Amino acid sequence: MMTEIIKVFGLLIISGVKFFFAPSTAILSGYSYLETIIITTSGGVGGLITFYYFGEFLQYVFTRSKKKKKEKKKFTRLNRRIIKVKSTYGLIGLAILTPCLFSIPLGSLLAARYFDKDKRTLPFMIASVVLWSFVLTTFSLLFN
């Protein structure tokens, strides 16, 4: 019983951090289709919410500290890429790309940074995790 709890907890952590690998790991661990959907969706949504609100907190802390001292913005290659993704794909693109291409922590932090005022942010991100859970679990079962 304890090993089963540890196994599920590990799958929840994998789902919340690097979602792409979670469904195939759950299938290889012997879980059914429905169990895999429930575990990966729960872990993905839990990670998404955790990192989204952590990102909002970080943004609050950094904007408070920057008000004290004004610095000139530096545009690095990474900053330019992030801005390009934001302006090209928007919230829907970020939501679609987060679970499979980006990691959930990175996508959640970007969503908190650039789309925190949009009330659709969390629902879109959660819907994307649910959708990708079904897609990746189905593919994992087909190719396993």
HELIX and SHEET records of a PDB file:
HELIX    1   1 MET A    2  VAL A   17  1                                  16    
HELIX    2   2 PHE A   19  PHE A   21  5                                   3    
HELIX    3   3 ALA A   22  LEU A   28  1                                   7    
HELIX    4   4 TYR A   33  LYS A   68  1                                  36    
HELIX    5   5 ARG A   77  LEU A   97  1                                  21    
HELIX    6   6 ILE A  104  TYR A  114  1                                  11    
HELIX    7   7 THR A  121  LEU A  142  1                                  22    
END                                                                             
